[in-house]
Amino acid sequence: MSTSEQLDPRLLEILACPEDKGPLLYFAGEQLLYNPRLQRSYAVRDGIPVMLIEEATAVDDAEHARLIALAETDGIEPTFSES
């Protein structure tokens, strides 16, 4: 899967963090899903989200700030609404 391809929008509507069950931010260009509440990212490998808690990567404050700014700049919305 090239970095320009997107995950299926229907899949994104139901993807949730396996730990806190909340929505994620999907960064297609970086092939990762990000949980800003827990500051953890999940890789997307070969078009498949790796949604295992033990595979998550902890994100430091600087990377968190970069990802939040990127989401705001690029208009990236959470995978679903918590309402």
JOURCOR-V883302 format. One record per run of one state. SS is the DSSP state (H for helix, E for strand, C for the rest). FROM is the first residue (numbers start at 1). TO is the last residue. If there is no record, write none. Layout:
ss | from | to
SS | FROM | TO
SS | FROM | TO
//
This chain:
ss | from | to
C | 1 | 8
H | 9 | 12
C | 13 | 24
E | 25 | 27
H | 28 | 30
C | 31 | 31
E | 32 | 35
C | 36 | 39
E | 40 | 45
C | 46 | 47
E | 48 | 49
C | 50 | 52
H | 53 | 55
C | 56 | 56
E | 57 | 58
C | 59 | 60
H | 61 | 74
C | 75 | 77
E | 78 | 78
C | 79 | 83
//
